[in-house]
Amino acid sequence: MSGLRADAFISDPRVVEARRLVLEALADHQKETTRVRPADPALRVSYEELIQQFGEMRGGPLFFPYLGSGFGNHALVELADGSVKYDFITGIGVHAFGHCHPALVEASFGAALEDTIMQGNLQQNASAVPIFRMLIEGANRKGARLKHCFLSTSGAMANENALKIIFQKKHPAGRLLAFKNCFMGRTLAISQVTDKPEYREGLPPTLNVDYVPFFDAARPKESTYEAVAVLRRHLEGHPGEYAGMVFELIQGEGGFYPGERDFFVALMQVAKEAGVAVLIDEVQTFGRTTELFSFQYFELDEYVDVVTVGKSTQVCATIFREEFRPGPGLVSQTFTSGTSSIHAAAAILDMLLTGGFLGPEGKIAQFHAHFEERLKEIGERHPGWLEGPFGIGAMVAFTVFDGSVDLTKKFLHALFEAGVIAFYAGSDPSRVRFLIPALAVSFGDIDAVSAILEKTLEQIAPAG
């Protein structure tokens, strides 16, 4: 045993036994949470009052009447009204491991034993070191040259740090390029990148951003030519003024539209020739394709300068090449992460890398194929009700009926009441999207969700 009192504390027989008992109790209670369940009538009134109070305090109503009880069983989550639902949106991609996953309960138990709840740039515990190592080594698995990593508490902050690093490196260039319909976040700066004017209504302009059309799968060669032409026009119109281009390889908020390698390579080569940095935003896509990073899925390793990750990783991060190492003080946060997030991230990364989830025959690919087959069967049984599915890996989407926002939202609320949580993305058409809990889901869960989905479609199908 080492001389560290921390090691002696963690290995104390009483602590070891407490850990065992917590996991044993968890397993016993999860045996009672194995299927969708309606709300407890005795809790309904108090729950509705709580939902209303919460909405008033936060300054706006919740999209769903969702307040969790704090308990669940992998893909199933219990709400505070006693209902149990399949969580197939996972906090918009945050809970890839579902709810009360034993590996994360155990990791969180270990975090509770450490001295602080939060860790930061000035004081980071040794437990954070494996996260840096796993992210950097994972990013370089297929030949990328990413050497450094900075942790942060949110994907938005990871993106903010990425932009600061790029702007400093490319000073005095002060403009950015991004794809039409992209989403990067909602902070004062990156709301200017997100291609949704309504998200920055009333905000002062902070960045000059010019947009390039995204890949069109129906016109692959033509859309690639058009995007390159637009990029060249921007570069010619503002020579030397662009610091970087933000690449969202699979448009999440835009509707789960993936690009193709040739499309990205064509753009990245032009950007590199002009001295424009390549920033890949993987806050939503990390760990959701058949590779750890989506830039690895598209074989873009040689082009990436900076990449950001978040959501399912719990600890968010900005990973970058040596030549983009920032000057002192440029990136520094009081809170870089919570201790529980650090322990959870270690368990999640280990699961992704060693649990058989990655690769063309891995679990993520299998889950996608299974879900895709079930959705196609529904579409064949009910022509005109469901178009798709679309997406890659743990990112699955489809269009219901006419794809209108109103009908899509109506379907989502009905689906929620029936026991499945999903969300929407894109417009014209609007799509139903799932970010499935890939590290916790089963084929049986997908079958159950598909059955509920079909019944809900039947319930709200337009007359005639």
N, C-alpha and C positions, 0 to 999 in steps of 0.2 A: 504494500500500500504506500502511496506517496505521502509526503508530509503535509499535504493540503487538508485543512479542516473541511473544506467543501466536499472532498472525496469521502472523508470519514462520515460526514452528515448524510450524503446520498446513499452510502452503503450501510448505514445503520439498520440493523434488522427490523426495527420498528417502522422505518420508512419503507423498506422493501416489502414488508407485510402489508402496509397501508396501500401501496401501489397495487399489489396483487388483489386486495379486497375491492378496490375501486373498479378494477377491470372485471372482476367476478360479478359484482353487482350490476355493472353496465350490461354484461351479457344476459343476465337474468331478466332485466327490465326490457331489453330489446326483443326478447322472445314474445313480449306482449304487444309489440309494435311491428306488425308484418304486412299490414294492408291499409288501404284508404279507409278513413273513418269520418263520419259526419260530426259536426260540432255537438257538444254536450248541451242540451236545451237549458240545463241549469246555469250554464255559463254565458249563454248568448247575450242576455241583456247587459251584463256587466262588461262583457267584451266589446260590444258595440259602443258603449259609453267610453271605454278606454281608447278605442280607435278614434272616436270623435275628439276626445281631449288631446290625444297625441297629434292629430292633424292640426288642431288649432295652435298648439304650442310650437309646432315646427313651421307654421306659417303657410301650410297648404296640405290638402288631403293626400293620403297614400294612394298609389295606383291600385293596389289590392289591399283589402282589409287584413293585412299580414302583420301579426306580432307573434313571434315564436315563443314557445314555452321554455326553450333552452334544451330540448331533448329531441332525439330522432334516431333513426336506424338506417344509416347509409343513405339511400336515395329518398327515404321517407322522412318527413319532418312533422313534428307535432306543434300545433299553434296553441296559443293561450286560451282559445275557446274549446279545446279538447279535440279538435279535428286533426286528422292526419292526412297529409297530401304528398304526392310525388313531387319533389323539387327538381325540375328539369331546366331551370334557368340559373339556379345556384348563385343568387345575388349578382346576376349578370357575369357569371364566370368565375366567381371568387371561390366557391366551395366545390372544387373538383373532386374532393374526397367525401362529399356528402355531409351527413350530420352524425355526430358522435362516433366517428370512425375510431376503433380501438387504438390504432397506431397514433392518432392525434390526441386522443385523451391521455395516453401514456406520455406523449411528448409534452403536453400541457402540464401534466403532473410534475414532470421534471423541471419545467420552467418556473412553476410555483415555488420550487425549492431554492431558486437563485435569489440573490440579494436585492435586485431591483426589478420593477415591472417594465420600465422602459430603458432602452439603451440608446446612446447617441454618439455623435462624432467625437466628443471629448472623452467619453467613457464607454468603451465597448467591451463586453465580456469575451472570454476565450471561446465560448460556445458559438460565437458568430463566425469564427475563422473558417470552419468547414463550409459555410454558405458561400463565402467568397470563392473558396477553392472549387466547389462543385459548379458554381455558375460560370466561372472562367474556363475551367476544364471542359464543361459541357458545351460552352459556346465554341470551343476550338476543336471539337470532336472530328470535324471534317475539313479542317484546314484554314479556318478563319484566324486572323492575327489580332485577337482581342486580349489585351493584357491586364487591364485594370477594371475595378468594379467599385461602385459607390452605392450603398444601400439608402433607401428612403421609405417613408411610411405609406406612400400611395403611388399609383401609376402616373397620376398627374405630376407629382413632384419628380418622379424619374424622368418624365418627358421635359419638365422645366430644366432639370439639371443637364439633360442632353443638349438642349438648345443653347444654354449658357456656355457649355464646353465648346460647341461648334462655333458659336459667334466669337468667342475669344480666340479660337484657333484661326478663324478666317477674317478677323478684324482687318480693315474697316467694313467688310461686306455686311450688310444689314437686312437683306431680304431673304425670304424662304420660298420654296416650292413645295407643293403638296398635291394630292389627287382630289379631284372633284368628289363630293359626297364623303370625304374622309371625316373621321372623328379622332381627336387627340386628347380632349379633355375640356374642362370648363373653368380653369383658372383665368385670371385677367389676361395673361399672355397667350396661353395656348387655345383659349376660346377664339382667338383670331385665326388659328390654323383650322380648327374644326369648321367644316363647310356647312354650317347651319346659322344663318344670320340671326334667327330668332334667339339663339343662345347667347348672343352678345348685344341684344337690344339695350340701348342706354349706356353701354360701356364705351369708354374712350378708346380710340385705336392705339394699339401698342406695337404691332408688327405689320410689316408689308408682306403679304402672302399672295402668290400667284398660283393658279391651279392648272393642272394637266388632266385631260380626260383619262379615266380608268379603262382597263381592259374590257372589251366586249367579246364574250365567248362566241356570239353569233357571227362576229366579223373579226376573227383574230388577227389576220394580216393587216387589214384595213385600219383597225383600231390602233394597232401598234404603230403603223406609219403616221396616223393622225396625231397620236400622243407625242411621238418624237418630233414631229413638225411643230407642234405647239411649244414643246420644251425649247426647241432651238429658237423660236421667235422670242420667247421670254428672255433667253440668254443674250440674244442679239440686241434686244430692246434695253437691257440693263446690264451691259458688260461689266464683269467683275463685281457685281453688287450682290450676288446670291451666295450665302454662306453654306446652305445645305438644302437637301430635298428630303422630305419625310415620306417614307414608303410604308404604307399599310398594305401588306401583301394579300390579306384577305379582309375585305371591308366588312367589319362587324356591324356597327350601327347603320351602315349603308344598306345592309340586307344580306350579308353573307355571300359576297361576290368574290371569288378567288381570281387572281391573275394567273399568268403562265410564265415560265422561266424566260422564254425568248422575249416576251414583252418587257420584263424587268431588266434583263441584260441590255436590251437596246437603249433603254432610258439611262441605266446606270453608267454605261460606257460614255454616253454623251455628257452626263453630269461630271464624271471623273475627268474627262478631257477639258472641261471648263473649270476645274478646280473646285467643284461643288461637293461637299461632304454628303455621304449616304447615311441617313439615319433610318433605321428600321424600327418601327413601333410594334412591339410584340406584347403589349400589356394584356391584350385579350387572347392572342393566338398561342402564346407559349404553352407547350405541353399538350396541345389540342390536335396537332396533326400526327402523322406517323413518325415524326422526328421531334427532338426536344424543342428546337427552334423552327419556326416556319421558314426562315431563310435557309436552313439546312434542307428542308423539304423541297424548296425550289432550287437548291444547289447554287446559292448566291454568296457562298462563304468568302470568296476572294474580293467581293465588292464592299462588304459592310465595314463602316468606320465606327459607328456607334449603334448600340441596340438597347432597347428598354424592355423590361419585363415587369409583370405585376399580376394582380388578381389571384390566380391559383397558387402562385408562389408564396402568398401571404407577406413575405418581405419583398418589397419592390426594389428594382435595381437599374442602374445605368452602367453598361459595360462598354468599354471603348479601347481603341488602339493606343499604343504608346505615344504616337505623335499628337494625340488629342489630350494628353495629360494636362489638367488645368493648373493655372497658377494658384498660389496660396490664397485661401479665403474665398475662391469663386464658388465652390460647393461645400457647404457646411450646414448641418442641421442639428438642432438641440436633440430632436428625436429622429434617429434613423430607423428605428424599429422597436417593437415590443419584444420582451424576452420570450413570451409565449409564441409570437410570430416566428422568431428565430428557430426555436425548437421545432415548431410545426413545419417550417420550410425545409429543415434538414430531413424530416421524415418524408415529406412529399417528394423532394428531389430523389431521395433514395428509392421510393416506390416507383417513380417514373423510370429511373435508370435501371433498376434491377427486377422490377415486377412483371416484365414481359408485356408492357404496354406499347412500346415503340416498335417501329419496323413495319414493313408492308403486310406482315402476317400477325402483327401484335394485337393486343386486346382492343386498342382504340380503333384500329381498322376493322376489326370484327364487329364491334358494337355499331359502328357507322353502317356497315353493310347490312346488319340485321335490322336496324331501324329503317334504313332506306327501303329494304324489301317490304317491311310491314306498311310503310307509307304508300309505296307504289300499289300494293294490294288494295288499300283503301281507295286510292284514286281510281283504280280499275273498276271497283264495285260501284263507285259513285262519280261518274264522269261530270266534270265541271265543278266539283266541290273542292278539289285539292290539286294544285299544280306543284310539281317538284318531285322529290325533295332536292334541295340544293345544299351546298356547303361541303366541308371537308372534316373528317375525323369527328371530334366531339362537338363540332359546330354544325348544327342541322337546322334547316329552315324550309318553309313551304308557304305557298300562297293559298288562302281559303277564298272560295267563291270569286268575287270580282276584284279582290285585292284592295278594296277601299279601306281607309283607315277606320271608319266607323264600324264596318262589319267585322274587321279584324279584331278590334277592341271588344266588340260584343262577344265574339267567339272566345277570346282570352278570358273574359270575366265568367262566361259560362263554364269554360274548362276549369277555371280556378274553383268554382263551386262544386264541380264534379270530382275534384281531387287531384288536379295536375296544374303545376305552376309553370307557365311559359311567359314569353314577352314578345314584343314586336320590334321590327327594324325596317328601315327603308321607307320609301314612299313611291307611289305610282309605279309598281304596286307596293303596298305594305305587306310585309311577310311576318308570319309567326316564326319565332326562332327559339331553339333549344340550345343551351350550353350544358350538356348532360354531365353529371358527376362521374366522369370516366374512371376515377380511381375507386369508385364505390358501387357502381351500377352493375346489374346482372341482366342476362338475356330475358329472364322472367320479368324484371322491372319494365323493360322495353315493351314486352308483349302486353303487360297490364296497362301501361300508358297508352299504347296504340288502341286498345279496346275502348278505353275511356274517351280517347280522342274521336274515334269513329261515332260513338254514341252522341257526343256533343255536337258533331257536325250534323247528325240527323235531327237533333233537337232544334238547331237554329237555321236549318236550311231554308232559304227563301222559298216562298210558295211559287209553284209553277216551274 
